[in-house]
Amino acid sequence: MTVADTPQAAAFRRQVLIPLKLRLFLMQKLPMAWLAGLRLRQLTPEQAVVTIRFKFLTQNPFRSIYFACLAMAAEFASGIQAMMHVQAGGPVSMLVVKLEGDFTKKAVGLIAFTCPDGPLIAQAVAESCATGEGRTVVCTSTGVDEAGDVVAIFRLTWSFRAKC
């Protein structure tokens, strides 16, 4: 399923793909994401890629990335897509209502979370705007290390409700 790219979504993408502007946004609205060093590597109407690196502020006592930092990166990969698609429509509230995670390997180095659920998010936002009712979407963010091995898979359930 392809997603129609709206001028509002394209403008949002241009803004957040400028590293300085994204860092300022993170400092103001998501300071923990800024401290953890989240980076937005790719944002299209279909998917987003967010990276997090093992460092002092993201470590756990077992010399890997703390699970909450991994969850934050996974949530941001789906959340930035949701923000982009909400910009394209009317006022819509968005909220994570459920989070599940599977951890398959120790997370060290640079971990890239990819969420390919842009079309599902766009459809839910559009349906909520059209009907005025809430919609939920289960987004999957998969974290891969530098060797290409999957380290974690998160499933985030987002709720969208039009505020009209």
GROMACS elastic network, one bead per residue, 0.5 to 0.9 nm:
[ bonds ]
;  ai    aj funct       b0    kb
    1    46     6  0.88521   500
    1   119     6  0.63873   500
    1   120     6  0.87074   500
    2    45     6  0.82533   500
    2    46     6  0.73085   500
    2   119     6  0.65099   500
    3    45     6  0.60996   500
    3    46     6  0.67882   500
    3   118     6  0.76093   500
    3   119     6  0.56094   500
    3   122     6  0.71990   500
    3   123     6  0.86108   500
    4    45     6  0.77254   500
    4   122     6  0.89584   500
    5     8     6  0.83800   500
    5     9     6  0.64689   500
    5    10     6  0.67084   500
    5    44     6  0.89468   500
    5    45     6  0.65481   500
    5    88     6  0.86793   500
    6     9     6  0.52218   500
    6    10     6  0.62124   500
    6    11     6  0.86160   500
    6    85     6  0.88118   500
    6    88     6  0.62022   500
    7    10     6  0.50591   500
    7    11     6  0.60779   500
    7    12     6  0.85825   500
    7    88     6  0.75532   500
    8    11     6  0.51171   500
    8    12     6  0.61826   500
    8    13     6  0.86128   500
    8    84     6  0.80390   500
    8    85     6  0.86226   500
    8    87     6  0.60687   500
    8    88     6  0.50850   500
    8    89     6  0.84948   500
    9    12     6  0.50612   500
    9    13     6  0.61229   500
    9    14     6  0.86333   500
    9    45     6  0.79265   500
    9    83     6  0.88891   500
    9    84     6  0.52958   500
    9    85     6  0.62832   500
    9    86     6  0.83375   500
    9    87     6  0.61272   500
    9    88     6  0.53976   500
   10    13     6  0.50443   500
   10    14     6  0.61881   500
   10    15     6  0.87221   500
   10    44     6  0.87688   500
   10    45     6  0.86680   500
   10    84     6  0.82729   500
   10    88     6  0.89070   500
   11    14     6  0.51433   500
   11    15     6  0.63764   500
   11    16     6  0.89018   500
   12    15     6  0.52328   500
   12    16     6  0.63474   500
   12    17     6  0.85820   500
   12    83     6  0.86050   500
   12    84     6  0.61393   500
   12    87     6  0.73839   500
   12    88     6  0.89642   500
   13    16     6  0.53657   500
   13    17     6  0.59504   500
   13    18     6  0.87667   500
   13    43     6  0.67054   500
   13    44     6  0.76288   500
   13    84     6  0.70356   500
   14    17     6  0.54249   500
   14    18     6  0.67930   500
   15    18     6  0.57013   500
   15    19     6  0.87509   500
   15    21     6  0.65934   500
   15    22     6  0.74111   500
   16    19     6  0.70315   500
   16    20     6  0.86370   500
   16    21     6  0.62329   500
   16    23     6  0.87382   500
   16    25     6  0.83246   500
   16    40     6  0.79589   500
   16    43     6  0.86829   500
   16    80     6  0.89282   500
   17    20     6  0.87416   500
   17    21     6  0.78257   500
   17    22     6  0.68433   500
   17    40     6  0.69305   500
   17    41     6  0.77556   500
   17    42     6  0.76183   500
   17    43     6  0.75147   500
   18    21     6  0.54678   500
   18    22     6  0.62093   500
   18    23     6  0.87076   500
   19    22     6  0.51232   500
   19    23     6  0.61084   500
   19    24     6  0.86434   500
   19    39     6  0.79485   500
   19    40     6  0.79777   500
   20    23     6  0.51251   500
   20    24     6  0.62427   500
   20    25     6  0.86453   500
   21    24     6  0.51099   500
   21    25     6  0.61796   500
   21    26     6  0.86037   500
   22    25     6  0.50169   500
   22    26     6  0.61046   500
   22    27     6  0.85664   500
   22    39     6  0.84423   500
   22    40     6  0.81297   500
   23    27     6  0.60517   500
   23    28     6  0.85718   500
   23    34     6  0.65047   500
   23    37     6  0.89288   500
   23    38     6  0.89065   500
   23    39     6  0.85317   500
   24    27     6  0.50741   500
   24    28     6  0.62175   500
   24    29     6  0.85422   500
   24    34     6  0.85640   500
   25    28     6  0.52174   500
   25    29     6  0.58593   500
   25    30     6  0.73107   500
   25    31     6  0.87306   500
   25    34     6  0.87384   500
   26    29     6  0.52799   500
   26    31     6  0.55748   500
   26    32     6  0.79971   500
   26    33     6  0.63636   500
   26    34     6  0.52091   500
   26    35     6  0.88002   500
   26    38     6  0.88721   500
   27    30     6  0.58588   500
   27    32     6  0.80054   500
   27    33     6  0.79637   500
   27    34     6  0.56159   500
   27    35     6  0.80909   500
   28    31     6  0.63183   500
   28    34     6  0.89884   500
   30    33     6  0.54784   500
   30    34     6  0.65239   500
   30    35     6  0.89408   500
   31    35     6  0.61631   500
   31    36     6  0.85630   500
   32    35     6  0.50027   500
   32    36     6  0.60520   500
   32    37     6  0.85343   500
   32    72     6  0.88361   500
   33    36     6  0.50705   500
   33    37     6  0.62122   500
   33    38     6  0.56702   500
   33    39     6  0.89533   500
   33    69     6  0.82526   500
   33    72     6  0.71382   500
   33    73     6  0.78369   500
   33    76     6  0.85868   500
   34    37     6  0.51341   500
   34    38     6  0.62193   500
   34    39     6  0.87023   500
   35    38     6  0.79657   500
   35    57     6  0.74313   500
   35    58     6  0.88734   500
   36    52     6  0.73220   500
   36    53     6  0.81344   500
   36    55     6  0.84318   500
   36    57     6  0.62186   500
   36    58     6  0.60337   500
   36    69     6  0.71540   500
   37    51     6  0.83476   500
   37    52     6  0.63143   500
   37    53     6  0.72420   500
   37    57     6  0.88861   500
   37    58     6  0.87381   500
   38    50     6  0.67076   500
   38    51     6  0.57610   500
   38    52     6  0.50942   500
   38    53     6  0.78617   500
   38    72     6  0.86622   500
   38    73     6  0.66086   500
   38    76     6  0.85454   500
   39    49     6  0.85449   500
   39    50     6  0.55368   500
   39    51     6  0.52219   500
   39    52     6  0.66921   500
   39    73     6  0.87635   500
   40    43     6  0.73619   500
   40    48     6  0.76531   500
   40    49     6  0.61514   500
   40    51     6  0.65827   500
   40    76     6  0.88101   500
   40    77     6  0.79954   500
   40    80     6  0.89565   500
   41    48     6  0.75923   500
   41    49     6  0.53758   500
   41    50     6  0.56360   500
   41    51     6  0.69624   500
   41   112     6  0.86695   500
   42    47     6  0.76531   500
   42    48     6  0.52639   500
   42    50     6  0.71882   500
   42   114     6  0.89729   500
   43    46     6  0.78782   500
   43    47     6  0.59976   500
   43    49     6  0.66040   500
   43    50     6  0.88543   500
   43    77     6  0.87693   500
   43    80     6  0.81165   500
   43    81     6  0.73488   500
   44    47     6  0.53280   500
   44    48     6  0.62839   500
   44    81     6  0.80372   500
   44   118     6  0.80092   500
   45    48     6  0.82247   500
   45    81     6  0.73057   500
   45    84     6  0.80815   500
   45    85     6  0.79143   500
   45   118     6  0.56615   500
   45   119     6  0.72265   500
   45   122     6  0.84128   500
   46    81     6  0.82459   500
   46   115     6  0.85357   500
   46   116     6  0.58230   500
   46   117     6  0.63498   500
   46   119     6  0.58372   500
   46   120     6  0.89229   500
   47    77     6  0.81905   500
   47    78     6  0.81981   500
   47    81     6  0.71753   500
   47   114     6  0.70099   500
   47   115     6  0.54693   500
   47   117     6  0.61369   500
   47   118     6  0.54391   500
   47   119     6  0.84713   500
   48    76     6  0.89240   500
   48    77     6  0.54700   500
   48    78     6  0.70433   500
   48    80     6  0.75562   500
   48    81     6  0.66454   500
   48   113     6  0.80560   500
   48   114     6  0.57369   500
   48   115     6  0.54893   500
   48   116     6  0.66648   500
   48   117     6  0.85919   500
   48   118     6  0.80576   500
   49    77     6  0.59708   500
   49    78     6  0.89715   500
   49   112     6  0.64379   500
   49   113     6  0.54939   500
   49   115     6  0.66427   500
   49   116     6  0.87536   500
   50    73     6  0.62958   500
   50    74     6  0.75165   500
   50    76     6  0.71720   500
   50    77     6  0.55280   500
   50   111     6  0.83461   500
   50   112     6  0.56290   500
   50   113     6  0.51881   500
   50   114     6  0.66327   500
   50   115     6  0.87425   500
   51    73     6  0.68403   500
   51    74     6  0.89839   500
   51    77     6  0.88805   500
   51   110     6  0.67010   500
   51   111     6  0.54970   500
   51   113     6  0.60864   500
   51   114     6  0.88119   500
   51   143     6  0.86788   500
   52    58     6  0.85561   500
   52    65     6  0.87957   500
   52    69     6  0.79549   500
   52    70     6  0.75256   500
   52    73     6  0.66004   500
   52   109     6  0.84301   500
   52   110     6  0.58636   500
   52   111     6  0.54140   500
   52   112     6  0.66270   500
   52   113     6  0.82617   500
   53    58     6  0.76189   500
   53    65     6  0.78627   500
   53   108     6  0.74820   500
   53   109     6  0.55938   500
   53   111     6  0.61698   500
   53   112     6  0.87587   500
   54    57     6  0.81139   500
   54    58     6  0.58864   500
   54    59     6  0.63083   500
   54    63     6  0.86181   500
   54    64     6  0.66842   500
   54    65     6  0.55190   500
   54    66     6  0.88054   500
   54   107     6  0.76760   500
   54   108     6  0.54879   500
   54   109     6  0.50934   500
   54   110     6  0.63996   500
   54   111     6  0.81197   500
   55    58     6  0.54221   500
   55    59     6  0.59978   500
   55    64     6  0.87419   500
   55    65     6  0.77973   500
   55   108     6  0.88377   500
   55   109     6  0.82247   500
   56    59     6  0.55301   500
   56    60     6  0.87689   500
   57    60     6  0.87820   500
   58    64     6  0.80855   500
   58    65     6  0.54074   500
   58    66     6  0.58071   500
   58    67     6  0.89466   500
   58    68     6  0.87637   500
   58    69     6  0.62434   500
   58    70     6  0.87881   500
   59    62     6  0.78257   500
   59    63     6  0.61048   500
   59    64     6  0.55160   500
   59    66     6  0.53130   500
   59    69     6  0.86468   500
   59   108     6  0.89592   500
   60    63     6  0.57990   500
   60    64     6  0.58141   500
   60    65     6  0.59333   500
   60    67     6  0.82126   500
   61    64     6  0.75979   500
   61    66     6  0.84638   500
   62    65     6  0.84600   500
   62    66     6  0.87377   500
   63    66     6  0.87510   500
   63   106     6  0.87389   500
   63   107     6  0.87343   500
   63   108     6  0.76458   500
   64    67     6  0.88302   500
   64   106     6  0.61673   500
   64   107     6  0.52437   500
   64   108     6  0.51135   500
   64   109     6  0.83838   500
   65    68     6  0.84183   500
   65    69     6  0.67683   500
   65    70     6  0.69065   500
   65   106     6  0.78799   500
   65   107     6  0.54388   500
   65   108     6  0.61636   500
   65   109     6  0.85195   500
   66    69     6  0.54509   500
   66    70     6  0.66288   500
   66    71     6  0.88967   500
   66   107     6  0.83441   500
   67    70     6  0.50455   500
   67    71     6  0.61742   500
   67    72     6  0.86063   500
   67   103     6  0.86939   500
   67   107     6  0.88678   500
   68    72     6  0.60961   500
   68    73     6  0.87022   500
   69    73     6  0.63419   500
   69    74     6  0.86487   500
   70    73     6  0.52221   500
   70    74     6  0.62194   500
   70    75     6  0.85880   500
   70   107     6  0.85104   500
   70   111     6  0.83944   500
   70   113     6  0.86042   500
   70   143     6  0.80603   500
   70   152     6  0.79760   500
   71    74     6  0.50230   500
   71    75     6  0.59955   500
   71    76     6  0.84649   500
   71    99     6  0.85677   500
   71   101     6  0.78302   500
   71   154     6  0.71875   500
   72    75     6  0.51086   500
   72    76     6  0.60750   500
   72    77     6  0.86793   500
   73    76     6  0.50681   500
   73    77     6  0.62820   500
   73    78     6  0.89831   500
   73   112     6  0.84193   500
   73   113     6  0.67098   500
   73   141     6  0.88076   500
   73   143     6  0.88002   500
   74    77     6  0.52305   500
   74    78     6  0.68043   500
   74    79     6  0.85802   500
   74   112     6  0.88762   500
   74   113     6  0.57514   500
   74   114     6  0.76918   500
   74   115     6  0.77823   500
   74   140     6  0.82888   500
   74   141     6  0.53125   500
   74   142     6  0.73404   500
   74   143     6  0.74279   500
   74   153     6  0.82966   500
   74   154     6  0.65433   500
   74   155     6  0.86408   500
   74   156     6  0.84109   500
   75    78     6  0.54366   500
   75    79     6  0.57608   500
   75    80     6  0.84360   500
   75    96     6  0.85413   500
   75    99     6  0.88356   500
   75   141     6  0.75595   500
   75   154     6  0.82068   500
   75   155     6  0.89091   500
   75   156     6  0.70194   500
   76    80     6  0.57165   500
   76    81     6  0.83704   500
   76   113     6  0.89632   500
   77    80     6  0.58253   500
   77    81     6  0.68933   500
   77   113     6  0.65610   500
   77   114     6  0.64633   500
   77   115     6  0.57788   500
   77   141     6  0.68920   500
   78    81     6  0.53480   500
   78    82     6  0.63398   500
   78    83     6  0.88356   500
   78   114     6  0.83631   500
   78   115     6  0.57894   500
   78   116     6  0.82908   500
   78   117     6  0.74361   500
   78   118     6  0.79364   500
   78   121     6  0.87231   500
   78   139     6  0.66082   500
   78   140     6  0.78586   500
   78   141     6  0.70661   500
   78   156     6  0.80028   500
   78   158     6  0.88623   500
   79    83     6  0.61198   500
   79    84     6  0.85519   500
   79    94     6  0.88168   500
   79    96     6  0.88110   500
   79   158     6  0.85730   500
   80    83     6  0.50327   500
   80    84     6  0.61980   500
   80    85     6  0.87354   500
   81    84     6  0.50410   500
   81    85     6  0.62645   500
   81    86     6  0.85477   500
   81   115     6  0.86216   500
   81   117     6  0.82722   500
   81   118     6  0.61213   500
   81   121     6  0.75579   500
   81   122     6  0.86753   500
   82    85     6  0.52165   500
   82    86     6  0.60242   500
   82    87     6  0.85642   500
   82    94     6  0.77759   500
   82   118     6  0.75574   500
   82   121     6  0.61730   500
   82   122     6  0.75927   500
   82   125     6  0.83096   500
   82   158     6  0.87158   500
   83    86     6  0.50985   500
   83    87     6  0.61986   500
   83    88     6  0.89052   500
   83    94     6  0.83455   500
   84    87     6  0.52382   500
   84    88     6  0.68108   500
   85    88     6  0.52198   500
   85    89     6  0.69557   500
   85   118     6  0.80425   500
   85   121     6  0.71609   500
   85   122     6  0.55938   500
   85   125     6  0.70657   500
   85   126     6  0.87454   500
   86    89     6  0.53983   500
   86    90     6  0.70300   500
   86    91     6  0.71390   500
   86    92     6  0.62087   500
   86    93     6  0.83316   500
   86    94     6  0.85157   500
   86   121     6  0.89832   500
   86   122     6  0.79225   500
   86   125     6  0.65437   500
   86   126     6  0.87124   500
   87    90     6  0.73118   500
   87    91     6  0.79475   500
   87    92     6  0.87052   500
   89    92     6  0.77258   500
   89   125     6  0.74903   500
   89   126     6  0.71137   500
   89   129     6  0.73185   500
   90   125     6  0.89895   500
   90   126     6  0.89752   500
   90   129     6  0.67045   500
   90   162     6  0.72944   500
   90   163     6  0.79555   500
   90   164     6  0.77318   500
   91   129     6  0.81871   500
   91   161     6  0.86984   500
   91   162     6  0.60366   500
   91   163     6  0.55261   500
   91   164     6  0.68868   500
   92   125     6  0.73495   500
   92   128     6  0.79358   500
   92   129     6  0.74160   500
   92   160     6  0.64156   500
   92   161     6  0.54331   500
   92   163     6  0.54154   500
   92   164     6  0.80552   500
   93   159     6  0.79847   500
   93   160     6  0.56887   500
   93   161     6  0.53191   500
   93   162     6  0.63081   500
   93   163     6  0.67098   500
   94   158     6  0.67611   500
   94   159     6  0.55784   500
   94   161     6  0.67217   500
   94   162     6  0.89563   500
   95   157     6  0.84668   500
   95   158     6  0.56102   500
   95   159     6  0.52632   500
   95   160     6  0.68392   500
   96    99     6  0.74632   500
   96   156     6  0.67097   500
   96   157     6  0.57545   500
   96   159     6  0.62452   500
   97   136     6  0.87947   500
   97   156     6  0.76951   500
   97   157     6  0.56298   500
   97   158     6  0.59162   500
   97   159     6  0.65148   500
   98   138     6  0.87639   500
   98   155     6  0.80388   500
   98   156     6  0.57620   500
   98   158     6  0.73581   500
   99   154     6  0.70233   500
   99   155     6  0.58102   500
   99   157     6  0.63909   500
  100   153     6  0.83215   500
  100   154     6  0.55741   500
  100   155     6  0.51252   500
  100   156     6  0.65080   500
  100   157     6  0.87280   500
  101   152     6  0.69247   500
  101   153     6  0.56851   500
  101   155     6  0.63355   500
  101   156     6  0.86295   500
  102   151     6  0.84354   500
  102   152     6  0.54722   500
  102   153     6  0.52104   500
  102   154     6  0.63935   500
  102   155     6  0.87845   500
  103   106     6  0.78962   500
  103   107     6  0.88638   500
  103   150     6  0.85706   500
  103   151     6  0.58658   500
  103   153     6  0.66225   500
  103   154     6  0.86407   500
  104   107     6  0.89861   500
  104   150     6  0.68056   500
  104   151     6  0.50165   500
  104   152     6  0.57250   500
  104   153     6  0.82018   500
  105   149     6  0.79567   500
  105   150     6  0.70269   500
  105   152     6  0.71225   500
  106   151     6  0.64318   500
  106   152     6  0.88915   500
  107   110     6  0.82064   500
  107   111     6  0.70907   500
  107   143     6  0.89310   500
  107   144     6  0.87356   500
  107   145     6  0.71105   500
  107   151     6  0.59630   500
  107   152     6  0.81767   500
  108   111     6  0.73951   500
  108   145     6  0.74378   500
  108   146     6  0.89458   500
  109   145     6  0.69909   500
  109   146     6  0.70585   500
  110   144     6  0.84620   500
  110   145     6  0.59619   500
  110   146     6  0.60816   500
  111   143     6  0.59991   500
  111   144     6  0.54736   500
  111   146     6  0.67381   500
  111   151     6  0.80728   500
  112   142     6  0.79013   500
  112   143     6  0.53280   500
  112   144     6  0.53261   500
  112   145     6  0.64648   500
  112   146     6  0.80939   500
  113   141     6  0.58022   500
  113   142     6  0.51853   500
  113   144     6  0.64475   500
  113   152     6  0.87543   500
  113   153     6  0.87007   500
  114   140     6  0.82073   500
  114   141     6  0.53469   500
  114   142     6  0.54131   500
  114   143     6  0.66173   500
  114   144     6  0.82555   500
  115   118     6  0.77392   500
  115   139     6  0.69941   500
  115   140     6  0.58244   500
  115   142     6  0.66717   500
  116   119     6  0.80783   500
  116   139     6  0.80168   500
  116   140     6  0.74834   500
  116   141     6  0.76894   500
  117   120     6  0.54014   500
  117   121     6  0.63510   500
  117   122     6  0.87350   500
  117   137     6  0.89068   500
  117   138     6  0.85195   500
  117   139     6  0.58834   500
  117   140     6  0.71796   500
  117   141     6  0.87261   500
  118   121     6  0.51097   500
  118   122     6  0.60709   500
  118   123     6  0.85661   500
  118   139     6  0.87767   500
  119   122     6  0.50935   500
  119   123     6  0.61243   500
  119   124     6  0.86525   500
  120   123     6  0.51512   500
  120   124     6  0.62263   500
  120   125     6  0.86765   500
  120   137     6  0.68070   500
  120   138     6  0.85277   500
  120   139     6  0.81788   500
  121   124     6  0.51745   500
  121   125     6  0.61792   500
  121   126     6  0.85601   500
  121   136     6  0.86941   500
  121   137     6  0.65533   500
  121   138     6  0.88648   500
  121   139     6  0.81952   500
  121   158     6  0.85972   500
  121   160     6  0.88168   500
  122   125     6  0.52202   500
  122   126     6  0.61019   500
  122   127     6  0.85657   500
  123   126     6  0.51287   500
  123   127     6  0.60654   500
  123   128     6  0.85297   500
  124   127     6  0.51228   500
  124   128     6  0.60607   500
  124   129     6  0.85799   500
  124   134     6  0.84492   500
  124   135     6  0.56639   500
  124   136     6  0.68795   500
  124   137     6  0.69080   500
  124   159     6  0.87353   500
  124   160     6  0.69657   500
  125   128     6  0.51682   500
  125   129     6  0.62227   500
  125   130     6  0.86228   500
  125   134     6  0.88241   500
  125   135     6  0.74603   500
  125   160     6  0.62323   500
  125   161     6  0.76546   500
  125   162     6  0.77943   500
  126   129     6  0.51550   500
  126   130     6  0.61153   500
  126   131     6  0.86266   500
  127   130     6  0.50012   500
  127   131     6  0.59754   500
  127   132     6  0.78400   500
  127   133     6  0.78939   500
  127   134     6  0.84471   500
  127   135     6  0.74068   500
  128   131     6  0.53347   500
  128   132     6  0.51423   500
  128   133     6  0.52034   500
  128   134     6  0.55822   500
  128   135     6  0.60085   500
  128   160     6  0.67207   500
  128   161     6  0.57035   500
  128   162     6  0.54652   500
  129   132     6  0.53728   500
  129   133     6  0.76421   500
  129   134     6  0.88680   500
  129   161     6  0.75856   500
  129   162     6  0.51786   500
  129   163     6  0.82258   500
  129   164     6  0.77102   500
  130   133     6  0.82117   500
  130   162     6  0.84555   500
  131   134     6  0.83956   500
  131   162     6  0.83413   500
  132   161     6  0.69431   500
  132   162     6  0.53948   500
  132   163     6  0.75559   500
  132   164     6  0.68888   500
  133   160     6  0.85147   500
  133   161     6  0.60633   500
  133   162     6  0.67830   500
  134   159     6  0.67460   500
  134   160     6  0.54558   500
  134   162     6  0.69456   500
  135   158     6  0.82467   500
  135   159     6  0.57072   500
  135   160     6  0.51988   500
  135   161     6  0.64357   500
  136   157     6  0.65298   500
  136   158     6  0.54206   500
  136   160     6  0.61543   500
  136   161     6  0.88142   500
  137   156     6  0.80455   500
  137   157     6  0.55147   500
  137   158     6  0.52618   500
  137   159     6  0.66184   500
  137   160     6  0.82307   500
  138   155     6  0.63051   500
  138   156     6  0.55316   500
  138   158     6  0.63440   500
  138   159     6  0.89965   500
  139   154     6  0.80894   500
  139   155     6  0.55518   500
  139   156     6  0.51886   500
  139   157     6  0.62344   500
  139   158     6  0.74521   500
  140   153     6  0.69655   500
  140   154     6  0.56744   500
  140   156     6  0.64281   500
  140   157     6  0.88559   500
  141   152     6  0.83423   500
  141   153     6  0.58340   500
  141   154     6  0.51837   500
  141   155     6  0.64537   500
  141   156     6  0.78978   500
  142   150     6  0.70452   500
  142   151     6  0.79406   500
  142   152     6  0.60637   500
  142   154     6  0.64029   500
  142   155     6  0.87631   500
  143   149     6  0.84230   500
  143   150     6  0.57580   500
  143   151     6  0.56095   500
  143   152     6  0.50707   500
  143   153     6  0.60961   500
  143   154     6  0.82052   500
  144   147     6  0.78333   500
  144   148     6  0.55802   500
  144   149     6  0.53715   500
  144   151     6  0.56233   500
  144   152     6  0.73009   500
  144   153     6  0.89822   500
  145   148     6  0.53456   500
  145   149     6  0.55387   500
  145   150     6  0.65176   500
  145   151     6  0.65975   500
  146   149     6  0.74620   500
  147   150     6  0.89826   500
  150   153     6  0.76263   500
